[in-house]
Amino acid sequence: MANRILLAPIQGVTDYHFRNTFNKFFKGVDFMYSPYLRVDKNMQLKNSKVIDILPSNNKNINLVPQIMTNKPEEFTYMSKFLFDKGYEHINWNLGCPFAMVTNRELGSGLLPHHNKIEDILEKVMTVLPIKLSIKMRIGLENENDIFKILPILDKFPILEIIIHPRTGKQMYKGQVYTSIFEKCLALSSHKICYNGDINALDDYNNLSNRFKTVNSWMIGRGLIKNPFLAMQINKVLTENKMEIFKEFHDALCEEYLQSLSGSSHLLSKMIVFWEYFSLSFSNSHKVYKRIKKATSISKYKIAVAQNCNEEKWIA
């Protein structure tokens, strides 16, 4: 049973600049999911969000646009908009844990309202021109919310359910409820994808040995930290990792240099990436500290060179 590796959507990180650059240097990722799209009160999408999912900006990538909504009319509008752009598959975000989202009954904030989820799906599924998958947490505060939702989802032709077995309130910390994920496999007729804390090859091996019927794995932070992870999962041996990483980094930096205005914006952007990259280096604290101290592009380049020349790639 061949594995499918999905790149998770991470706001401010996995935009089309990152996706395209990643795809040039690393293999093994089958599908990439966009950070969520959401319409404003006038039923308009931000231009920057539209640019991010344009097929012309995502060549040679199997991109799945993700939407966030709790209103059938918004759901229908975005699905038709994306269908007209040439997409055959969209993903509905029922997982975002951030309070500014959940307080509006969006993302994982919709999970306690299982009747509302059912009502939305009843109204949209008959008119959707596009296939639908769902990315979800197991609940907002209650880890058992999912047991009320899965029977509802079984009523509809959903392509796949991607389950992150944490509650929204947990954010990205604390216990991953793998026992609840295991129960979900037996309770749903749909294809289930695992998402959550696959940060290294050992994490994947442990999970795949436990969940032998699962062949779909969504990875976010683990692939940013270690871009070779999908290849490692697929048993592709890679030498000279530091050299390849440096080439990838430089190409990514150049990509953002062309699109961002000013050195301060570029430095802020790259510091976010180094929060992840540094974890694959020996002496990760020192590696990240060098980057954060850089106050100009020239100093940043020196810090990157020091990191790549003086430290080891350990992932």
N, C-alpha and C positions, 0 to 999 in steps of 0.2 A: 504494500500500500504506500504509494508515493506521498511524500509530505508536501503540503502547501504552506508556504511562509508568507504572511501578510505583514506589511509595514503599518503599524498603528499610526493614527493621526495624532500629532502633537502640535497644539497651537503655537505659532511663532517659531517652529523648528522644522517641521516636515513640509515646507512649501515647495513650489515647483523648482526653485533654484536648487534646493537640497536634493529633491528627488532625481532631477536630471543628472546632477553631478555624481550622486551615489550610484546611479545606474551605469555610469560610464566605467566605474572602477570595481564594482562588486556584483557578484551574481548570486542567484539562489532565492531572491525575493520574487514571488509570483504575482502578487498584487500589492498596490500601494493605495492607502486610503487618505483622502484629503482631509485636512482640518474642516470642521463643520461649517456649512453654509446656513445662513439665517436671514430671513427677509426683515425689513424694517416695517414700521406701522403703515407705510404706503405701499407695501408689497414689493419693495425694491431690494435687490441684492447689492451689496457694496461692490464697486467696480474692482477693487483690489482682489476680492474673493472670486469674482468672475474670471479675472485674468489668471488666477491661480489654477483654475480647472479647465481653461481652454485647451482643447485637444492639440492645438498648434504649439502650446507650451509644455506638452507632456508626450512628446513623440517617443515611441518605443517603450512606453510604460503602460501597464495594465492598471489604469487609475479607476478607483471607485469613489465617486464624490459622496460625501457624507452630509446629511441635512439634519437640522435641529428645529423642531417645531412641536407644538401641542394643539395645532389648529388644522382641521382637515383641508380648509381652503389653501392654507400655506403649503401644506404637504403636496397637494395636487399641483399647485402652481410650480413649485420647485421641481417636482418629478417631470412635468411636461417641459419645463425649461431645459433640464439636463438631457431629456430624451431628444429634444431638438438639436442639442449640441453633439449628438451622436452616441450618447451613453446608453448602455443596455442594463445597467445595474446601479442602484443607489443603496446607501446604508442610512438607517435611521438611528440617530444618537439617543440612547436611553441610558447613557453611562456617565456623562460629564458630572464630576463631583463638586464643582466650585459653587460656592454659596450664591454668587450673583446669577447663576443659572438655575440652581435647584430651588431657590426662593420663588422663582416664577413658574414652578412646576414644569421645568424643562430638564433635559438630560435625566440623570438619576432621580431628580425631583418629581418626575412623573410616575415612578415605580409604585408608590403607595396607592396610586389612583388607577387600579387595574381596570375598573369599569370604563374610565376615560380612554385608556389604551384600546380597549375593545371597541368603543364607540368610534374612535378615530379610524381604526383599521376597517371596520364595517363600512364606513363612508368612503374610504379612499381605494380599497383594494379592487373594487369593481371597475374603477376608472383609471387606475394607474397604467401608463403605457410602458412600464419599465419594471424589471425584476427588483425585488426588495430583500435586503438582509437587515438584521438588527444587531446593534452592538449595545450590550447592557451590563449593568452591575446586578448583583443579586438582591439589592434593595437600597433604599435610602438610609434608613436607620435600622430597619429590621431585616436581617439576613434571610428571612423566610418569605419575603415578598415574592420572590421568583416562583415559588410553588403555586401561587395564585395566578401568575402570569403565563406560565408555560402551557396550561390547558387552553387558555385563550389563543395563544399563538398557534396552537395545533389546528385551529379552525381555518387558518389562512395559508395560502401557498407561498410561504416564506423560503427564500433561497438558503439562508444560513442564519444561525444565531451565534453571535460571538459573545461569550460570557467571561467577564472579569469577576472572579469570585470574591469580591470585597463589597462592602456597602459604600454608598456615596460619602457618608460621614467619615469613613476611614481615610478618605483621599487615597494616597498611595502608600500608607503606612500600616503596620500591624499585620495581624493574621490574614493569610489567604485561606479562604474556606474551601479547600480542595475536596473535603467530604461532601459539601453541598454541590459542588460541580459534579462529583461522581453520581450523586442522586439525580441530577438534571439529565444526565445521559440516558437514564432509564425512564425518565418521565416525559421525554419529548420525542416526537416522531421526526423532527427536523434534524438536519446536519448541524452539529455543534462544533464550534471552534473555541479553543482555549486561549485566554489572554490574561497575562498578569505575572510579573516577576520572572520572566525568562531572561535572565541577565548573563548567563554563561552556558556553555555546552552541557555542563553537569546538570543544570536546572532543567534543560530540555530532556536530557536522557532520563532523569528521574521521573518526569511527568509522562513521557511517552511510554516508559515501561509500566507505569501505573494505568494510564488510560490508553489501552492498546487499540481501541476502536476509533480513536481520534487521529485524524491526519491533517488537521488544519490548525495552524498555530499563529496567533497574532503577537508580534513583538514590537515594542516601541523603544523604550529607553535602552534596552539591551543591544539593539542594533545601532543606536547612536553611539553608545559607549564603545562597542566593538563591531565595526562595520563588516568584519569577516565572519560574524556569527552564523549567518544563513549558510555560508559555504562550509563552515565547520559542521553544521547539522547535516548537510548533504555530503559530508565526507570528502570535500574538495580540499586537498592539501595546498597550503600557500606558504611560500618562502618569502623572505625579504619584506615582512609585514610593515616594518617601520618605514621603509622606502615607499611602499605603496600608499601607506597612510599619509606620508608627507606630500606625495603627488596629489592625492585626493584633497587634502587640506588646502594646498595652494590653489587648486582649481576652484574649490568652494569659495575661498577668500576672493579670488578674482571675479567669480560670478557675482558675489554681493558687492564688490567694489564698483561693478558696472551699474548696479541697480539702486544702491543706497547713496544718499547725499551726505558727503562729509565723512571725515575719518572717525569722528566720535560715534556715529551710527554704526560704522563697520566694526569698530572695537566692541561696542555693546553687543552686537550680534554674535561675534565670534566668541566672546566670553561665555555666552549661553551654551554654545557648543562645547567649549572646554570644560564646563561642569560635567559633561558626559565623557568626552575624550580622555580627560585626565585619569579616569578610573581604570583605564587599560594600560597605564604607565606605572613603572616602578616609582615609588616615592610620589604618589599622586597628589598629596597635599602641596609639595614643593612645586610640582608641575603647574598646578592651578594657580598657586600664589604668584609665580612668575608672570603668567598671563594677566592676572588682575592688576599687577603693578605697572603694566605697560600703558603709557600715557600718550603714545604716538604710534603711527604705523611702523616707523623704523624700529622703535623699541619693541613693538609687538613681534616683528619678524625676528629680532634677536632672541626674544624669549622662546619663540617656536623652535628656532634652530637649536637653542640650548636643550630644550625638552627632547627633541628628536635625536640629538647627538650624545647627550649625557645620560639619558635614561633608557630603560629597556621596555619594549612592548611585551606585556605579560598576559594578555588575553588570548 
